[in-house]
Amino acid sequence: MPNIRKKITTQLQRAQINIAPRPDSPDDLLGELLQDVQIRRIFPDSITFVDMVPAHRLRKILKAYKEHRHDPGFDLQDFVEKYFKDLLNQDVYTTNPSHTLEQHIDELWGVLKREVPENKGSLIGLPYPYVVAGGRYIAQFYWDSYFIMLGLGAGGHWDMVENMVRNCAFLIRKYGYIPNGNRTYYTRSQPPVFAMMVKLLATHKGKTTLVKYLPYLLAEYNFWMKGSKKLTEDKTANRRVVRMPNGAILNRYYDAKTTPRPEGYKEDVDIAMRVPDRAPSKVYLDLRAGAESGWDYSSRWLADPTQLASIHTTDIVPVDLNSLLYILEDTLATAYGLLKQPRAKHFRQLAADRQAALQTYCWDEQKAYFFDYDITKNERTPIVSAAALFLLYAGIATQDQADGVAKMVQSKLLQEGGLVTSLHETGQQWDWPNGWAPLQWIAIQGLRNYGHTFLADEIKQRWIACNRKIYQEQGKLVEKYNVIHSGQSPTNGEYVLQDGFGWTNGVLLALLKEDI
């Protein structure tokens, strides 16, 4: 072990986290051209244009636009088609009707594989091949990737698991954090699951994997905790950190910019116009923070669950985010422990402090459930959601608390097709009646941690049956499901329902492999 520690310490010393300036986003580069394209909605959604690649130098494009935009008969769509090209995957995939679910998923890994070693427009090149979420996508999305990796590992594709971990480390080394996806317009991150990725890879390659990626784990932690030293009794929130009334530090979702999202430009502008009593910059920040949460969008972030315009994400301390950061702190403690370094004790204490704060502020004794916390009202939010299961997954809950959560799940959240995301039918995709693969996995594993194996298996079987029904009827696996009425369409978000679908494939295969 001493020789191993010496070797790994040398590796740590060589690891360089040199944070480079982020490349300019399309809204910074294209200015009025982007605004005009998005506001006039010449494409079905706002994502299409920001993912296109300029076919000429930007200076030439912007000069031509400025010179001709007011010409009689100027056609903006024709202009875009002349000066930009679309990189969307145009391959048509046809399901083999004789394939089992397992065979279908195994074949899809190749269909969803991408290799983009160089920057292309807003796409940031990555050094290793990766698996994307669905057919229209070219980017490696952050938290999607962990749940994709579960299936890749279950299918024995550990080389691809390692590739995707390495890509995340590359992004941390380059920018100091893992963006929502490898796109220049993502100035935000997503739920911090990098520690879970590394731990998954360690089950195959050994515990020294934790130490190998220690510099990157620490850099991610520093990203989420940046600004904590500036918190005071008067300044209780800064970037992604929040000072609770008792002085404890917890986290929230945030973003570095306060303008409309380039990939949701028209939608964001329309929403801000509906709330004239609020500064547009605050609305945009809360929309961006909601996108960072991965739950874009949900009643969890809304003051009025019926109105997306009431979004106030940055006022909320989320239970799932803080559970994931607890896992990161615990993983850092374990990695430092392997090196026999005193910082192990430091991170164990940080994890214990976070656990205590979550117990204090997010547990409702009367309702026997965990809730997000509103820092402006200094009270728990009323939204019952599947996010509470993250505390069981992370091992933060007591046994009595886990029993209370299980009772609520059994009586309210468990539905025909699995676990519903929340009890609120708002029209947002991260609410009733939708169920999502990552939440099924978190719930199943979390309930198992506390001995609720019957309920965990019930969620598992209902989710598998829901997935299987759609596959048998439509020959595909999709992004999300209506778990209230299996077979009916789910509520959509800012884009049409996507099939493919990375994290559905990953979680489903991992669950199916348990029975082999």
C-alpha positions in Angstrom: 0.0 0.0 0.0 2.8 2.6 0.7 4.1 2.2 -2.9 0.6 2.5 -4.3 0.1 5.7 -2.2 3.4 7.1 -3.5 2.4 6.4 -7.1 -1.1 7.9 -6.7 0.3 11.0 -4.9 2.6 11.6 -7.9 -0.5 11.3 -10.2 -2.3 13.9 -8.0 0.6 16.3 -8.3 0.7 16.0 -12.0 -3.1 16.6 -12.4 -3.6 20.2 -13.4 -6.9 22.0 -13.0 -6.2 25.0 -15.1 -9.5 26.8 -15.5 -9.8 28.5 -18.8 -12.2 31.2 -19.8 -15.4 29.7 -21.2 -15.8 30.1 -24.9 -18.4 32.7 -25.9 -22.0 31.5 -26.1 -24.1 31.9 -29.3 -26.0 34.8 -27.7 -22.8 36.7 -27.0 -21.4 36.0 -30.5 -24.6 36.5 -32.6 -26.4 39.2 -30.7 -29.4 40.6 -32.6 -29.3 37.8 -35.2 -29.9 35.2 -32.5 -32.6 37.3 -30.9 -34.4 37.8 -34.2 -34.2 34.1 -35.1 -35.5 33.0 -31.7 -38.2 35.6 -31.2 -39.6 35.0 -34.7 -39.6 31.3 -34.1 -38.4 30.1 -37.5 -37.7 26.7 -36.0 -40.0 24.5 -33.9 -37.9 25.0 -30.7 -35.2 27.4 -29.6 -32.6 24.6 -29.3 -32.3 24.0 -33.0 -30.6 27.3 -34.0 -28.0 27.4 -31.1 -27.0 23.9 -32.1 -26.3 24.8 -35.7 -22.8 25.4 -37.0 -21.8 28.6 -38.8 -20.9 27.8 -42.4 -18.8 30.9 -42.8 -16.7 33.2 -40.5 -18.9 34.9 -38.0 -17.7 38.4 -39.1 -18.9 37.7 -42.6 -22.3 36.4 -41.4 -22.9 39.3 -39.1 -21.8 41.8 -41.8 -24.2 40.2 -44.3 -27.1 40.2 -41.8 -26.5 43.9 -40.9 -26.4 44.9 -44.6 -29.4 42.9 -45.8 -31.8 42.4 -42.9 -33.9 45.5 -43.9 -33.9 44.7 -47.6 -37.4 44.2 -49.3 -38.2 40.5 -49.3 -35.4 39.6 -46.9 -36.2 36.0 -45.7 -34.6 35.2 -42.3 -35.0 31.5 -42.6 -33.4 31.5 -46.1 -30.5 33.5 -44.6 -30.0 31.1 -41.7 -30.1 28.1 -44.1 -27.5 29.7 -46.3 -25.1 30.7 -43.5 -25.5 27.9 -41.0 -25.6 24.1 -41.2 -27.5 21.6 -39.0 -25.5 18.9 -37.2 -28.6 17.0 -35.9 -28.3 13.3 -36.3 -30.4 12.4 -39.4 -29.9 8.6 -39.3 -33.1 6.7 -39.2 -33.2 3.8 -36.7 -35.7 1.0 -37.1 -36.4 -1.3 -34.2 -36.0 -5.0 -34.8 -39.4 -6.4 -33.7 -37.9 -9.7 -32.8 -35.5 -8.2 -30.2 -36.0 -8.5 -26.5 -35.8 -5.3 -24.4 -32.2 -6.3 -23.5 -31.2 -6.9 -27.1 -32.8 -3.6 -28.1 -30.9 -1.6 -25.5 -27.6 -3.3 -26.4 -28.1 -2.4 -30.0 -29.0 1.2 -29.1 -25.6 1.8 -27.4 -24.0 1.9 -30.8 -26.8 4.1 -32.3 -26.4 6.6 -29.5 -22.6 6.7 -29.5 -21.0 10.0 -30.6 -17.4 11.0 -31.3 -16.8 14.8 -31.4 -13.0 15.4 -30.7 -13.1 19.0 -32.0 -15.3 22.1 -31.3 -18.1 22.6 -33.8 -20.2 25.8 -33.3 -21.5 25.7 -29.8 -20.4 22.1 -29.4 -17.3 21.6 -27.2 -15.2 18.7 -28.4 -14.5 15.9 -26.0 -11.5 13.6 -26.1 -13.4 10.3 -25.8 -16.4 8.7 -27.4 -19.7 8.9 -25.3 -23.3 7.9 -25.3 -25.9 10.6 -25.7 -29.4 10.8 -24.3 -31.4 10.5 -27.5 -31.3 10.5 -31.3 -31.4 14.3 -31.8 -28.6 15.0 -29.3 -24.9 15.4 -30.0 -23.8 16.5 -26.5 -22.9 14.4 -23.5 -25.3 15.6 -20.8 -24.1 15.6 -17.2 -26.5 13.9 -14.9 -28.1 11.8 -17.7 -24.6 10.2 -18.1 -24.6 8.5 -14.7 -27.8 6.7 -15.3 -26.7 5.8 -18.8 -23.5 4.4 -17.2 -25.5 2.1 -15.0 -26.7 0.3 -18.1 -23.4 0.4 -19.8 -21.8 -1.2 -16.8 -24.6 -3.8 -16.4 -24.0 -4.7 -20.1 -20.2 -5.0 -19.6 -19.3 -1.8 -21.6 -16.9 -0.6 -19.0 -14.6 1.0 -21.6 -17.5 3.4 -22.4 -18.2 4.1 -18.8 -14.5 5.1 -18.3 -14.6 7.2 -21.5 -17.5 9.2 -20.1 -15.9 9.7 -16.7 -12.7 10.9 -18.5 -14.8 13.4 -20.5 -16.2 14.8 -17.3 -12.7 15.1 -15.8 -11.6 16.8 -19.0 -14.4 19.4 -18.6 -13.5 20.0 -14.9 -9.8 20.3 -15.8 -10.7 22.9 -18.6 -13.5 24.9 -17.0 -13.5 24.0 -13.3 -16.9 22.3 -13.4 -19.0 20.0 -15.4 -21.5 21.9 -17.6 -25.1 20.8 -18.2 -23.7 19.4 -21.5 -20.6 20.1 -23.6 -22.2 23.2 -25.2 -20.9 26.7 -24.9 -24.3 28.1 -23.9 -24.4 26.0 -20.7 -23.0 28.4 -18.1 -24.7 26.2 -15.5 -24.0 22.7 -14.2 -26.5 19.9 -13.3 -27.1 17.7 -10.3 -23.6 16.8 -9.1 -23.4 13.1 -9.8 -19.7 12.9 -10.7 -18.8 11.2 -7.4 -21.4 8.5 -8.2 -19.8 8.0 -11.6 -16.4 7.6 -10.1 -17.7 5.2 -7.4 -19.4 3.2 -10.2 -16.2 2.9 -12.1 -14.4 1.9 -8.9 -16.6 -1.2 -8.6 -14.9 -2.4 -11.8 -11.4 -1.0 -11.5 -10.8 -0.9 -7.8 -10.9 1.6 -5.0 -7.8 3.5 -6.1 -10.1 4.9 -8.8 -11.4 7.3 -6.1 -7.9 8.6 -5.6 -7.1 8.9 -9.3 -10.1 11.3 -9.7 -9.6 13.0 -6.4 -8.4 16.3 -7.9 -11.5 16.5 -10.1 -13.8 15.5 -7.2 -12.3 18.3 -5.2 -12.6 20.8 -8.0 -16.3 20.0 -8.4 -16.8 20.5 -4.7 -15.0 23.8 -4.8 -17.3 24.9 -7.7 -20.5 24.2 -5.7 -19.1 25.8 -2.5 -17.6 28.9 -4.1 -18.6 32.0 -2.2 -19.3 30.3 1.1 -16.6 32.3 2.9 -18.4 35.5 2.0 -21.7 34.5 3.7 -22.7 36.5 6.8 -25.8 37.0 8.9 -26.7 39.8 6.6 -25.6 38.2 3.3 -27.1 34.7 3.6 -26.9 33.7 -0.1 -24.1 33.9 -2.6 -23.9 32.0 -5.9 -24.8 28.3 -5.0 -24.3 28.5 -1.3 -26.8 29.5 1.4 -26.3 30.3 5.1 -29.1 28.8 7.2 -30.5 30.5 10.3 -28.3 28.4 12.6 -25.2 29.2 10.6 -25.0 25.9 8.7 -24.1 26.0 5.0 -26.4 24.3 2.4 -26.7 24.7 -1.4 -29.1 25.9 -4.1 -29.1 25.9 -7.8 -27.9 28.9 -9.7 -26.3 30.2 -12.9 -23.5 32.6 -13.9 -25.8 34.7 -16.2 -29.1 36.6 -15.8 -30.2 36.7 -19.4 -32.6 34.5 -21.4 -31.2 31.0 -22.1 -30.0 30.9 -25.7 -31.6 27.5 -26.1 -34.9 28.7 -24.6 -34.7 32.4 -25.6 -38.3 33.1 -26.8 -39.8 31.0 -24.0 -37.8 32.9 -21.3 -38.7 36.3 -22.8 -42.4 35.4 -22.9 -42.3 34.3 -19.3 -40.6 37.4 -18.1 -43.1 39.6 -19.9 -45.9 38.0 -17.9 -44.4 39.3 -14.6 -43.9 43.0 -14.9 -43.5 43.4 -11.2 -40.3 41.4 -11.2 -37.0 42.3 -12.7 -36.5 40.2 -15.9 -32.9 39.4 -14.8 -34.3 37.6 -11.7 -36.8 35.7 -13.7 -34.1 34.6 -16.1 -31.8 33.6 -13.3 -34.5 31.5 -11.7 -35.3 29.8 -15.1 -31.6 29.1 -15.6 -31.3 27.7 -12.0 -34.3 25.5 -12.6 -32.6 24.2 -15.7 -29.5 23.4 -13.6 -31.6 21.4 -11.3 -32.4 18.9 -14.1 -36.1 19.3 -13.0 -36.9 21.8 -15.7 -39.6 22.5 -14.8 -41.4 21.5 -11.6 -43.8 22.8 -9.0 -40.9 22.5 -6.6 -39.6 25.8 -8.0 -42.9 27.7 -8.3 -44.6 30.0 -5.8 -47.9 29.3 -7.6 -47.8 25.8 -9.0 -50.1 26.7 -11.8 -47.8 29.5 -13.1 -44.3 29.0 -14.5 -43.9 32.7 -14.3 -43.9 32.4 -10.5 -40.6 30.5 -10.6 -38.2 31.3 -7.8 -35.6 28.5 -7.9 -32.8 30.4 -6.2 -35.0 30.9 -3.1 -35.1 27.1 -2.6 -32.7 24.8 -0.8 -33.3 21.5 -2.6 -33.1 18.1 -0.7 -31.8 16.2 -3.7 -28.9 18.7 -4.5 -27.8 18.6 -0.9 -28.0 14.8 -0.7 -25.7 14.6 -3.7 -23.2 17.0 -2.2 -23.3 14.9 1.0 -22.3 11.9 -1.2 -19.5 14.0 -2.7 -18.2 15.0 0.7 -18.3 11.4 1.9 -16.5 10.3 -1.3 -13.8 12.9 -0.8 -13.4 11.7 2.8 -13.0 8.1 1.6 -10.5 9.1 -1.1 -8.4 11.1 1.4 -8.7 8.2 3.8 -7.1 5.9 1.3 -4.1 8.3 1.2 -4.0 8.4 5.0 -4.4 12.2 4.8 -6.0 14.3 7.6 -8.4 15.9 5.2 -10.5 12.8 5.4 -11.7 13.9 8.9 -12.4 17.4 7.5 -14.8 16.1 4.8 -16.4 13.6 7.1 -17.3 16.5 9.4 -18.6 18.5 6.5 -20.8 15.6 5.5 -22.0 15.3 9.1 -22.8 19.0 9.3 -24.8 18.8 6.1 -26.7 15.8 7.4 -27.6 17.7 10.6 -28.7 20.8 8.6 -31.0 18.7 6.4 -32.5 17.0 9.4 -33.1 20.4 11.0 -34.6 22.3 8.1 -36.0 19.7 5.6 -37.6 17.1 7.8 -41.3 17.7 8.7 -42.1 15.6 11.8 -45.9 16.1 11.5 -46.0 15.0 7.8 -43.2 12.5 8.3 -41.5 13.5 5.0 -38.6 15.5 3.7 -39.3 18.8 1.9 -37.3 21.5 0.2 -36.7 24.7 2.2 -37.7 28.3 1.1 -35.0 30.7 2.4 -37.2 33.8 1.9 -40.1 32.5 4.0 -37.8 30.5 6.4 -40.1 27.5 6.1 -40.4 24.2 4.2 -42.2 24.2 0.9 -45.5 22.3 0.7 -44.5 20.2 -2.4 -44.5 16.5 -2.0 -42.1 15.1 -4.5 -39.9 12.1 -5.2 -36.8 14.3 -4.4 -37.2 13.1 -0.8 -35.9 9.7 -1.8 -32.5 11.1 -2.4 -32.0 11.4 1.4 -32.6 7.6 1.7 -30.3 7.0 -1.3 -27.5 9.0 0.4 -28.1 7.4 3.8 -29.0 10.7 5.5 -32.3 9.7 6.9 -32.8 7.9 10.2 -34.7 4.6 10.2 -37.9 6.3 11.5 -37.6 9.0 8.9 -37.1 6.4 6.1 -40.2 4.6 7.4 -42.2 7.8 7.1 -41.0 8.4 3.6 -41.8 4.9 2.6 -45.4 5.3 3.9 -45.9 8.4 1.9 -44.4 6.8 -1.2 -46.7 3.7 -0.7 -49.9 5.8 -0.2 -49.3 8.7 -2.6 -46.4 8.5 -5.1 -46.7 4.8 -6.1 -48.8 4.6 -9.2 -49.7 2.1 -11.9 -46.5 2.5 -13.9 -44.0 3.3 -11.0 -43.2 6.3 -9.0 -44.8 9.6 -10.0 -42.6 12.7 -9.8 -44.9 14.9 -7.6 -48.5 15.1 -6.6 -49.1 18.3 -8.4 -50.6 18.4 -11.9 -49.1 21.6 -13.3 -48.5 20.9 -16.9 -44.7 20.9 -16.2 -42.8 17.7 -17.2 -41.3 17.1 -13.7 -44.7 16.8 -12.1 -47.8 14.5 -12.2 -48.4 12.3 -14.2 -44.8 11.8 -15.3 -42.3 9.2 -14.1 -38.6 9.4 -14.9 -36.0 6.6 -14.9 -33.4 8.3 -12.6 -36.0 8.8 -9.9 -37.1 5.2 -10.0 -33.5 4.1 -9.5 -32.9 6.5 -6.6 -36.1 5.4 -4.9 -35.5 1.7 -5.4 -31.9 1.9 -4.0 -32.9 4.3 -1.3 -35.7 2.2 0.0 -33.5 -0.9 -0.1 -31.0 0.9 2.1 -33.6 1.0 4.9 -35.1 -2.5 4.5 -38.1 -1.5 2.5 -37.4 -4.1 -0.1 -41.0 -5.1 -0.9 -41.9 -1.5 -1.8 -38.7 -1.1 -3.8 -39.4 -4.3 -5.8 -43.0 -3.1 -6.4 -41.7 0.2 -7.9 -39.2 -1.8 -9.9 -41.8 -4.2 -11.4 -44.3 -1.5 -12.2 -41.7 0.6 -13.9 -40.4 -2.3 -16.0 -43.9 -3.2 -17.0 -44.6 0.4 -18.0 -41.4 0.5 -20.1 -42.2 -2.9 -21.6 -45.7 -1.9 -22.6 -44.6 1.1 -24.6 -41.8 -1.0 -26.2 -44.3 -3.6 -27.2 -46.8 -1.1 -28.6 -44.4 1.4 -30.2 -41.1 -0.3 -30.5 -39.1 2.2 -28.6 -38.0 3.5 -25.1 -38.7 7.1 -24.3 -37.5 9.9 -22.1 -40.3 9.8 -19.6 -43.6 8.0 -19.0 -47.1 8.6 -17.9 -47.1 6.4 -14.8 -50.7 7.2 -13.9 -52.1 5.7 -17.0 -49.5 3.5 -18.7 -49.7 3.8 -22.4 -50.9 7.4 -22.4 -48.7 10.3 -23.4 -46.7 12.1 -20.7 -46.7 15.8 -20.1 -44.1 17.4 -22.4 -41.7 20.2 -21.6 -40.0 22.7 -24.0 -39.6 20.1 -26.7 -41.4 17.1 -28.1 -41.0 13.7 -26.4 -37.7 12.2 -27.2 -37.0 8.5 -27.8 -33.7 6.7 -27.6 -33.4 7.1 -24.6 -30.2 7.1 -22.7 -31.1 7.1 -19.0 -34.3 5.0 -19.6 -32.1 2.4 -21.3 -29.5 2.5 -18.6 -31.8 2.2 -15.6 -34.0 -0.4 -17.2 -31.1 -2.7 -18.2 -29.6 -2.4 -14.7 -32.9 -3.4 -13.2 -33.4 -6.3 -15.6 -29.9 -7.6 -15.0 -30.6 -7.9 -11.3 -32.9 -10.8 -12.1 -30.4 -12.7 -14.1 
